[in-house]
Amino acid sequence: MPASLHLHNTMTRKKDQFIPRKPGRPVKMFTCGPSIYNWPHIGNYRTFLFEDILQRFLEYLGYRVDRLINFTDMEDKAIARANELGISLEDLTRPVADSFIRDCGALNIYLPQTIARSTTSVEQAVDLIGRLMEKNIAYRHGRDIFYDPLKFKGFGRLYGLDMRKWPKKRIRFRKDTYPGQRWNMGDFILWKGWRPGDGEIFWDTELGRGRPAWNVQDAAMIAGYLGEELDICCGGIDNLYRHHDYNIAVIEGVSGKELAPFWAHSRHVSINGAKMSKSRGNIVYVRELMDKGYAARHIRFFLVYGHYRSRRDLTGDRIHQARGKIDTFREMVRNLRTRGVGDKFASAAAKPLIDRLQPDFENRMNDDLDVKAAFDGTYNTVSQLMDMALGGDLGTADIEAVKQRLGRIDSVLQVLV
């Protein structure tokens, strides 16, 4: 029976025990992937690493996980960029997708065999939109189709919107995003009827010629790959503005059932105390850090060594300290593996330390994935065992037990491989 994992649930605003809604079924987990018209930066990878740690720890506890991660490869910005360059969406997005997969491989981020794409989920989006229109939640306006949030009870509950302030006058928002605007207080677009500026990017469907808006694309991929009832949805904290509430409104508007009882969100990465942004010119990419001499394991460790719900500030000193800490730990483990004395000898003094390695790790991880405390506890115990080994008080049987327990721990942290 898996141990008791407690996570901060964005939906309830408190730490809840994680219980899958259908025991015996794999945990259905949706994790927002990148928009691949532009290169993912270090902050994006912090979110992907938090989700990777969550999946690995669920599996450590004995759960099977059926996880969806997606590529957003069709949105206003991508189409405008492709048309500006005179290339296809595929030519625009393929290099970014390939780079993402390479970076995830380097950072030991586990990816499902199949990554859903917006462009391959159009049929599912059309189905969802049609069903919303049948329920009178969505409606056609000209060649476009919009969602009326006032027709969906509980709209905005994940973010905590006060719907009493929602405008009663109908306002329609046709763009995927509006820079600097966190909430579009009005009806949001689901289907964009074709216009000449879209070029060759359209589908001929029962809804007409056009394409699904960004607002419905994730919902289409979720419904198509995982169904309409999930166990947990994750993403960056920025998804709390519109995006995840739109997913809830679309899928629950169709199904009438709760999309997911658990929602978890990670905080951003800042650079030298400042928000990372194009306007500041301070966006940092994984490959930049590698070019500066940091190994992928250093970057992974820096990004996970801090609570996922707290901002992580990237400075030269902090990533240098993280590199030193993980390299020291790895060296300590390597030395420990060669220090055992006596054939199959086991030290009575070492046993309590060895026996507490995994329980201490589990206790801290079960408390809202406290990776920093879990690692620090492991580090301190290994350091004590190393002192015993240097004094000749550790046997070969002890070393084998330590290796086995650290292997289990590292199946989650992925810092020793």
One Martini backbone bead per residue (centre of mass of N, CA, C, O) as a GRO file, in nm:
protein
  417
    1MET     BB    1   0.094   0.037   0.026
    2PRO     BB    2   0.097   0.350  -0.014
    3ALA     BB    3   0.199   0.616   0.100
    4SER     BB    4   0.131   0.939   0.239
    5LEU     BB    5   0.047   1.179   0.014
    6HIS     BB    6   0.102   1.534   0.031
    7LEU     BB    7  -0.064   1.809  -0.135
    8HIS     BB    8  -0.088   2.107  -0.276
    9ASN     BB    9  -0.412   2.227  -0.349
   10THR     BB   10  -0.529   2.464  -0.549
   11MET     BB   11  -0.836   2.416  -0.518
   12THR     BB   12  -0.830   2.415  -0.178
   13ARG     BB   13  -0.575   2.562  -0.037
   14LYS     BB   14  -0.444   2.275   0.054
   15LYS     BB   15  -0.332   1.996   0.219
   16ASP     BB   16  -0.364   1.687   0.052
   17GLN     BB   17  -0.449   1.374   0.011
   18PHE     BB   18  -0.348   1.142  -0.217
   19ILE     BB   19  -0.629   1.010  -0.411
   20PRO     BB   20  -0.734   0.814  -0.625
   21ARG     BB   21  -1.044   0.781  -0.784
   22LYS     BB   22  -0.931   0.483  -0.902
   23PRO     BB   23  -0.852   0.207  -0.785
   24GLY     BB   24  -0.604   0.037  -0.992
   25ARG     BB   25  -0.562   0.274  -1.161
   26PRO     BB   26  -0.395   0.472  -1.328
   27VAL     BB   27  -0.260   0.765  -1.300
   28LYS     BB   28  -0.402   1.063  -1.414
   29MET     BB   29  -0.172   1.288  -1.588
   30PHE     BB   30  -0.143   1.637  -1.640
   31THR     BB   31   0.111   1.818  -1.839
   32CYS     BB   32   0.219   2.105  -1.938
   33GLY     BB   33   0.353   2.202  -2.221
   34PRO     BB   34   0.500   2.345  -2.484
   35SER     BB   35   0.543   2.613  -2.687
   36ILE     BB   36   0.687   2.554  -3.027
   37TYR     BB   37   0.766   2.856  -3.142
   38ASN     BB   38   0.955   2.853  -2.887
   39TRP     BB   39   1.203   2.850  -2.660
   40PRO     BB   40   1.268   2.698  -2.386
   41HIS     BB   41   1.328   2.782  -2.060
   42ILE     BB   42   1.432   2.750  -1.738
   43GLY     BB   43   1.143   2.784  -1.621
   44ASN     BB   44   1.007   2.558  -1.776
   45TYR     BB   45   1.197   2.330  -1.658
   46ARG     BB   46   1.101   2.346  -1.373
   47THR     BB   47   0.821   2.234  -1.428
   48PHE     BB   48   0.907   1.967  -1.564
   49LEU     BB   49   1.063   1.868  -1.308
   50PHE     BB   50   0.837   1.861  -1.107
   51GLU     BB   51   0.672   1.652  -1.273
   52ASP     BB   52   0.889   1.435  -1.272
   53ILE     BB   53   0.906   1.395  -0.968
   54LEU     BB   54   0.613   1.320  -0.925
   55GLN     BB   55   0.609   1.068  -1.098
   56ARG     BB   56   0.847   0.918  -0.962
   57PHE     BB   57   0.717   0.911  -0.677
   58LEU     BB   58   0.464   0.758  -0.743
   59GLU     BB   59   0.624   0.508  -0.840
   60TYR     BB   60   0.776   0.461  -0.578
   61LEU     BB   61   0.492   0.407  -0.421
   62GLY     BB   62   0.332   0.215  -0.663
   63TYR     BB   63   0.236   0.367  -0.892
   64ARG     BB   64   0.069   0.414  -1.181
   65VAL     BB   65   0.140   0.620  -1.480
   66ASP     BB   66  -0.069   0.832  -1.688
   67ARG     BB   67   0.090   1.056  -1.904
   68LEU     BB   68   0.045   1.395  -2.020
   69ILE     BB   69   0.212   1.564  -2.284
   70ASN     BB   70   0.235   1.875  -2.469
   71PHE     BB   71   0.204   2.038  -2.789
   72THR     BB   72   0.199   2.371  -2.888
   73ASP     BB   73   0.148   2.417  -3.261
   74MET     BB   74  -0.125   2.622  -3.248
   75GLU     BB   75  -0.116   2.971  -3.276
   76ASP     BB   76  -0.104   3.292  -3.328
   77LYS     BB   77   0.207   3.326  -3.301
   78ALA     BB   78   0.288   3.092  -3.484
   79ILE     BB   79   0.142   3.185  -3.741
   80ALA     BB   80   0.274   3.461  -3.767
   81ARG     BB   81   0.564   3.354  -3.783
   82ALA     BB   82   0.536   3.169  -4.028
   83ASN     BB   83   0.433   3.388  -4.226
   84GLU     BB   84   0.676   3.578  -4.195
   85LEU     BB   85   0.886   3.341  -4.298
   86GLY     BB   86   0.751   3.141  -4.510
   87ILE     BB   87   0.651   2.891  -4.335
   88SER     BB   88   0.574   2.621  -4.179
   89LEU     BB   89   0.476   2.495  -3.888
   90GLU     BB   90   0.668   2.253  -3.896
   91ASP     BB   91   0.930   2.421  -3.952
   92LEU     BB   92   0.903   2.588  -3.688
   93THR     BB   93   0.859   2.344  -3.459
   94ARG     BB   94   1.063   2.111  -3.492
   95PRO     BB   95   1.327   2.227  -3.360
   96VAL     BB   96   1.198   2.270  -3.080
   97ALA     BB   97   1.112   1.982  -3.023
   98ASP     BB   98   1.394   1.855  -3.050
   99SER     BB   99   1.526   2.024  -2.825
  100PHE     BB  100   1.343   1.937  -2.594
  101ILE     BB  101   1.412   1.635  -2.605
  102ARG     BB  102   1.714   1.672  -2.553
  103ASP     BB  103   1.695   1.819  -2.281
  104CYS     BB  104   1.535   1.599  -2.134
  105GLY     BB  105   1.754   1.386  -2.162
  106ALA     BB  106   1.976   1.541  -2.007
  107LEU     BB  107   1.773   1.593  -1.743
  108ASN     BB  108   1.596   1.337  -1.687
  109ILE     BB  109   1.319   1.364  -1.838
  110TYR     BB  110   1.032   1.211  -1.844
  111LEU     BB  111   0.873   1.073  -2.136
  112PRO     BB  112   0.641   0.995  -2.323
  113GLN     BB  113   0.605   0.834  -2.616
  114THR     BB  114   0.358   1.031  -2.646
  115ILE     BB  115   0.301   1.354  -2.794
  116ALA     BB  116   0.083   1.581  -2.798
  117ARG     BB  117  -0.104   1.775  -3.048
  118SER     BB  118  -0.290   2.018  -3.176
  119THR     BB  119  -0.283   1.922  -3.488
  120THR     BB  120  -0.390   1.613  -3.380
  121SER     BB  121  -0.674   1.745  -3.216
  122VAL     BB  122  -0.913   1.857  -3.391
  123GLU     BB  123  -1.142   1.650  -3.374
  124GLN     BB  124  -1.180   1.678  -3.065
  125ALA     BB  125  -1.245   1.980  -3.065
  126VAL     BB  126  -1.497   1.966  -3.240
  127ASP     BB  127  -1.656   1.786  -3.048
  128LEU     BB  128  -1.660   1.974  -2.802
  129ILE     BB  129  -1.792   2.218  -2.938
  130GLY     BB  130  -2.051   2.077  -3.028
  131ARG     BB  131  -2.144   1.999  -2.737
  132LEU     BB  132  -2.156   2.292  -2.629
  133MET     BB  133  -2.372   2.387  -2.828
  134GLU     BB  134  -2.593   2.187  -2.740
  135LYS     BB  135  -2.580   2.326  -2.434
  136ASN     BB  136  -2.550   2.647  -2.471
  137ILE     BB  137  -2.239   2.744  -2.406
  138ALA     BB  138  -2.201   2.769  -2.705
  139TYR     BB  139  -2.145   3.005  -2.987
  140ARG     BB  140  -2.220   3.171  -3.277
  141HIS     BB  141  -2.008   3.432  -3.446
  142GLY     BB  142  -2.022   3.401  -3.735
  143ARG     BB  143  -1.724   3.218  -3.787
  144ASP     BB  144  -1.732   3.195  -3.483
  145ILE     BB  145  -1.665   3.047  -3.149
  146PHE     BB  146  -1.809   3.074  -2.820
  147TYR     BB  147  -1.772   3.111  -2.467
  148ASP     BB  148  -2.001   3.116  -2.186
  149PRO     BB  149  -1.932   3.152  -1.853
  150LEU     BB  150  -2.237   3.201  -1.746
  151LYS     BB  151  -2.312   2.884  -1.826
  152PHE     BB  152  -2.093   2.804  -1.596
  153LYS     BB  153  -2.074   2.658  -1.309
  154GLY     BB  154  -1.778   2.770  -1.150
  155PHE     BB  155  -1.625   2.975  -1.285
  156GLY     BB  156  -1.293   3.020  -1.168
  157ARG     BB  157  -1.229   2.835  -0.907
  158LEU     BB  158  -0.925   2.791  -0.918
  159TYR     BB  159  -0.846   3.094  -0.892
  160GLY     BB  160  -1.098   3.277  -0.763
  161LEU     BB  161  -1.334   3.407  -0.891
  162ASP     BB  162  -1.549   3.691  -0.900
  163MET     BB  163  -1.854   3.670  -1.066
  164ARG     BB  164  -1.988   3.942  -0.973
  165LYS     BB  165  -1.775   4.107  -1.176
  166TRP     BB  166  -1.900   4.015  -1.420
  167PRO     BB  167  -2.001   4.106  -1.713
  168LYS     BB  168  -2.322   4.144  -1.860
  169LYS     BB  169  -2.200   4.236  -2.099
  170ARG     BB  170  -2.114   4.140  -2.407
  171ILE     BB  171  -1.783   4.001  -2.449
  172ARG     BB  172  -1.532   3.948  -2.699
  173PHE     BB  173  -1.250   3.714  -2.738
  174ARG     BB  174  -1.035   3.630  -3.014
  175LYS     BB  175  -0.777   3.598  -2.890
  176ASP     BB  176  -0.556   3.407  -2.730
  177THR     BB  177  -0.387   3.667  -2.644
  178TYR     BB  178  -0.322   3.945  -2.405
  179PRO     BB  179  -0.100   4.155  -2.339
  180GLY     BB  180  -0.114   4.215  -1.989
  181GLN     BB  181  -0.370   4.009  -1.969
  182ARG     BB  182  -0.503   3.784  -1.749
  183TRP     BB  183  -0.814   3.862  -1.794
  184ASN     BB  184  -1.104   3.780  -1.983
  185MET     BB  185  -1.401   3.968  -1.949
  186GLY     BB  186  -1.556   3.712  -2.116
  187ASP     BB  187  -1.577   3.569  -2.411
  188PHE     BB  188  -1.429   3.278  -2.542
  189ILE     BB  189  -1.253   3.129  -2.786
  190LEU     BB  190  -1.275   2.818  -2.993
  191TRP     BB  191  -1.334   2.918  -3.298
  192LYS     BB  192  -1.153   2.996  -3.602
  193GLY     BB  193  -1.229   3.143  -3.862
  194TRP     BB  194  -1.130   3.184  -4.165
  195ARG     BB  195  -0.855   3.390  -4.280
  196PRO     BB  196  -0.626   3.518  -4.489
  197GLY     BB  197  -0.400   3.542  -4.257
  198ASP     BB  198  -0.381   3.215  -4.222
  199GLY     BB  199  -0.367   3.085  -4.485
  200GLU     BB  200  -0.298   2.728  -4.476
  201ILE     BB  201  -0.426   2.736  -4.176
  202PHE     BB  202  -0.658   2.474  -4.193
  203TRP     BB  203  -0.992   2.327  -4.145
  204ASP     BB  204  -1.233   2.102  -4.268
  205THR     BB  205  -1.548   2.114  -4.105
  206GLU     BB  206  -1.854   2.111  -3.944
  207LEU     BB  207  -1.774   2.419  -3.851
  208GLY     BB  208  -1.579   2.470  -4.076
  209ARG     BB  209  -1.341   2.689  -4.166
  210GLY     BB  210  -1.046   2.631  -3.954
  211ARG     BB  211  -0.963   2.659  -3.594
  212PRO     BB  212  -0.855   2.595  -3.296
  213ALA     BB  213  -0.824   2.738  -3.015
  214TRP     BB  214  -0.622   2.754  -2.746
  215ASN     BB  215  -0.858   2.718  -2.530
  216VAL     BB  216  -0.915   2.397  -2.649
  217GLN     BB  217  -0.658   2.220  -2.693
  218ASP     BB  218  -0.602   2.081  -2.421
  219ALA     BB  219  -0.879   1.956  -2.387
  220ALA     BB  220  -0.857   1.776  -2.638
  221MET     BB  221  -0.607   1.614  -2.544
  222ILE     BB  222  -0.717   1.506  -2.285
  223ALA     BB  223  -0.970   1.361  -2.395
  224GLY     BB  224  -0.811   1.187  -2.612
  225TYR     BB  225  -0.592   1.048  -2.397
  226LEU     BB  226  -0.752   1.042  -2.087
  227GLY     BB  227  -1.013   1.194  -2.074
  228GLU     BB  228  -1.264   1.337  -1.830
  229GLU     BB  229  -1.103   1.179  -1.578
  230LEU     BB  230  -0.880   1.285  -1.345
  231ASP     BB  231  -0.630   1.321  -1.085
  232ILE     BB  232  -0.402   1.526  -1.218
  233CYS     BB  233  -0.292   1.869  -1.252
  234CYS     BB  234  -0.027   2.055  -1.420
  235GLY     BB  235   0.189   2.357  -1.368
  236GLY     BB  236   0.231   2.668  -1.399
  237ILE     BB  237   0.127   2.955  -1.240
  238ASP     BB  238   0.027   3.096  -1.511
  239ASN     BB  239  -0.220   2.890  -1.559
  240LEU     BB  240  -0.423   3.041  -1.360
  241TYR     BB  241  -0.458   3.224  -1.607
  242ARG     BB  242  -0.736   3.082  -1.755
  243HIS     BB  243  -0.633   2.804  -1.869
  244HIS     BB  244  -0.736   2.592  -1.651
  245ASP     BB  245  -1.028   2.700  -1.643
  246TYR     BB  246  -1.085   2.634  -1.938
  247ASN     BB  247  -1.051   2.331  -1.919
  248ILE     BB  248  -1.276   2.290  -1.718
  249ALA     BB  249  -1.511   2.422  -1.876
  250VAL     BB  250  -1.502   2.239  -2.124
  251ILE     BB  251  -1.514   1.950  -2.000
  252GLU     BB  252  -1.743   1.994  -1.786
  253GLY     BB  253  -1.949   2.109  -1.987
  254VAL     BB  254  -1.975   1.823  -2.122
  255SER     BB  255  -1.974   1.600  -1.874
  256GLY     BB  256  -2.044   1.695  -1.560
  257LYS     BB  257  -1.752   1.640  -1.451
  258GLU     BB  258  -1.478   1.616  -1.279
  259LEU     BB  259  -1.167   1.652  -1.390
  260ALA     BB  260  -1.002   1.731  -1.106
  261PRO     BB  261  -0.902   1.714  -0.762
  262PHE     BB  262  -0.601   1.787  -0.861
  263TRP     BB  263  -0.373   2.075  -0.820
  264ALA     BB  264  -0.046   2.178  -0.953
  265HIS     BB  265   0.199   2.448  -0.889
  266SER     BB  266   0.469   2.627  -1.011
  267ARG     BB  267   0.720   2.838  -0.984
  268HIS     BB  268   0.937   3.063  -1.073
  269VAL     BB  269   1.215   3.199  -1.241
  270SER     BB  270   1.472   3.404  -1.151
  271ILE     BB  271   1.706   3.685  -1.227
  272ASN     BB  272   1.862   3.839  -1.001
  273GLY     BB  273   1.551   3.909  -0.886
  274ALA     BB  274   1.426   3.901  -1.176
  275LYS     BB  275   1.215   3.886  -1.410
  276MET     BB  276   1.165   3.692  -1.679
  277SER     BB  277   1.230   3.863  -2.000
  278LYS     BB  278   1.250   4.008  -2.304
  279SER     BB  279   1.263   4.309  -2.218
  280ARG     BB  280   1.522   4.245  -2.027
  281GLY     BB  281   1.719   4.024  -2.149
  282ASN     BB  282   1.705   3.747  -1.922
  283ILE     BB  283   1.699   3.492  -2.078
  284VAL     BB  284   1.740   3.142  -1.999
  285TYR     BB  285   1.917   2.858  -2.118
  286VAL     BB  286   2.033   2.549  -2.100
  287ARG     BB  287   2.270   2.579  -2.311
  288GLU     BB  288   2.405   2.818  -2.175
  289LEU     BB  289   2.491   2.669  -1.915
  290MET     BB  290   2.658   2.455  -2.060
  291ASP     BB  291   2.857   2.660  -2.193
  292LYS     BB  292   2.955   2.740  -1.884
  293GLY     BB  293   2.999   2.424  -1.750
  294TYR     BB  294   2.729   2.294  -1.696
  295ALA     BB  295   2.579   2.026  -1.614
  296ALA     BB  296   2.283   1.875  -1.625
  297ARG     BB  297   2.285   1.793  -1.320
  298HIS     BB  298   2.316   2.080  -1.213
  299ILE     BB  299   2.053   2.193  -1.327
  300ARG     BB  300   1.860   1.996  -1.203
  301PHE     BB  301   1.937   2.044  -0.909
  302PHE     BB  302   1.880   2.344  -0.891
  303LEU     BB  303   1.567   2.323  -0.973
  304VAL     BB  304   1.488   2.106  -0.731
  305TYR     BB  305   1.648   2.274  -0.497
  306GLY     BB  306   1.341   2.353  -0.415
  307HIS     BB  307   1.044   2.457  -0.373
  308TYR     BB  308   0.798   2.455  -0.613
  309ARG     BB  309   0.628   2.702  -0.456
  310SER     BB  310   0.899   2.852  -0.494
  311ARG     BB  311   1.104   3.071  -0.583
  312ARG     BB  312   1.380   3.065  -0.820
  313ASP     BB  313   1.703   3.203  -0.796
  314LEU     BB  314   1.924   3.295  -1.051
  315THR     BB  315   2.265   3.269  -0.978
  316GLY     BB  316   2.594   3.229  -0.981
  317ASP     BB  317   2.623   3.136  -0.685
  318ARG     BB  318   2.388   2.925  -0.668
  319ILE     BB  319   2.477   2.732  -0.896
  320HIS     BB  320   2.757   2.684  -0.779
  321GLN     BB  321   2.661   2.559  -0.511
  322ALA     BB  322   2.500   2.329  -0.636
  323ARG     BB  323   2.736   2.196  -0.777
  324GLY     BB  324   2.904   2.142  -0.522
  325LYS     BB  325   2.699   1.966  -0.368
  326ILE     BB  326   2.654   1.736  -0.578
  327ASP     BB  327   2.953   1.663  -0.620
  328THR     BB  328   3.011   1.590  -0.328
  329PHE     BB  329   2.802   1.367  -0.305
  330ARG     BB  330   2.906   1.184  -0.533
  331GLU     BB  331   3.190   1.145  -0.413
  332MET     BB  332   3.099   1.020  -0.148
  333VAL     BB  333   2.960   0.773  -0.276
  334ARG     BB  334   3.202   0.660  -0.425
  335ASN     BB  335   3.377   0.618  -0.170
  336LEU     BB  336   3.180   0.439  -0.010
  337ARG     BB  337   3.187   0.190  -0.216
  338THR     BB  338   3.514   0.133  -0.120
  339ARG     BB  339   3.499   0.096   0.226
  340GLY     BB  340   3.449  -0.181   0.286
  341VAL     BB  341   3.467  -0.434   0.545
  342GLY     BB  342   3.444  -0.737   0.532
  343ASP     BB  343   3.287  -1.018   0.469
  344LYS     BB  344   2.960  -0.940   0.519
  345PHE     BB  345   2.988  -0.711   0.704
  346ALA     BB  346   2.798  -0.570   0.984
  347SER     BB  347   2.706  -0.276   1.144
  348ALA     BB  348   2.536  -0.183   1.422
  349ALA     BB  349   2.582   0.130   1.405
  350ALA     BB  350   2.477   0.160   1.098
  351LYS     BB  351   2.184   0.061   1.079
  352PRO     BB  352   2.011   0.313   1.158
  353LEU     BB  353   2.110   0.484   0.920
  354ILE     BB  354   2.024   0.299   0.688
  355ASP     BB  355   1.720   0.260   0.773
  356ARG     BB  356   1.656   0.587   0.741
  357LEU     BB  357   1.686   0.677   0.450
  358GLN     BB  358   1.400   0.621   0.327
  359PRO     BB  359   1.202   0.731   0.542
  360ASP     BB  360   1.308   1.021   0.535
  361PHE     BB  361   1.256   1.071   0.240
  362GLU     BB  362   0.951   1.007   0.238
  363ASN     BB  363   0.852   1.210   0.450
  364ARG     BB  364   0.940   1.464   0.286
  365MET     BB  365   0.793   1.396   0.017
  366ASN     BB  366   0.504   1.366   0.145
  367ASP     BB  367   0.558   1.681   0.204
  368ASP     BB  368   0.516   1.833  -0.074
  369LEU     BB  369   0.783   1.775  -0.217
  370ASP     BB  370   1.059   1.802  -0.026
  371VAL     BB  371   1.353   1.797  -0.172
  372LYS     BB  372   1.550   1.946   0.005
  373ALA     BB  373   1.504   1.785   0.267
  374ALA     BB  374   1.555   1.507   0.142
  375PHE     BB  375   1.846   1.558   0.054
  376ASP     BB  376   1.971   1.661   0.318
  377GLY     BB  377   1.915   1.402   0.477
  378THR     BB  378   2.083   1.220   0.295
  379TYR     BB  379   2.350   1.370   0.316
  380ASN     BB  380   2.389   1.343   0.626
  381THR     BB  381   2.386   1.034   0.641
  382VAL     BB  382   2.619   0.982   0.442
  383SER     BB  383   2.828   1.140   0.604
  384GLN     BB  384   2.822   0.953   0.853
  385LEU     BB  385   2.899   0.697   0.698
  386MET     BB  386   3.174   0.803   0.602
  387ASP     BB  387   3.300   0.832   0.880
  388MET     BB  388   3.282   0.530   0.944
  389ALA     BB  389   3.451   0.431   0.707
  390LEU     BB  390   3.716   0.583   0.784
  391GLY     BB  391   3.710   0.407   1.068
  392GLY     BB  392   3.624   0.100   0.989
  393ASP     BB  393   3.278   0.077   1.052
  394LEU     BB  394   3.225  -0.058   0.756
  395GLY     BB  395   3.068  -0.290   0.573
  396THR     BB  396   2.985  -0.458   0.288
  397ALA     BB  397   2.686  -0.490   0.364
  398ASP     BB  398   2.638  -0.190   0.406
  399ILE     BB  399   2.706  -0.094   0.122
  400GLU     BB  400   2.484  -0.253  -0.022
  401ALA     BB  401   2.250  -0.116   0.130
  402VAL     BB  402   2.311   0.172   0.042
  403LYS     BB  403   2.294   0.130  -0.263
  404GLN     BB  404   1.999   0.040  -0.269
  405ARG     BB  405   1.873   0.298  -0.138
  406LEU     BB  406   1.994   0.509  -0.331
  407GLY     BB  407   1.865   0.396  -0.585
  408ARG     BB  408   1.576   0.457  -0.502
  409ILE     BB  409   1.610   0.760  -0.460
  410ASP     BB  410   1.729   0.812  -0.757
  411SER     BB  411   1.465   0.743  -0.912
  412VAL     BB  412   1.379   1.044  -0.846
  413LEU     BB  413   1.625   1.256  -0.854
  414GLN     BB  414   1.859   1.214  -1.063
  415VAL     BB  415   2.194   1.264  -0.943
  416LEU     BB  416   2.378   0.981  -0.986
  417VAL     BB  417   2.370   0.906  -1.307
   0.00000   0.00000   0.00000
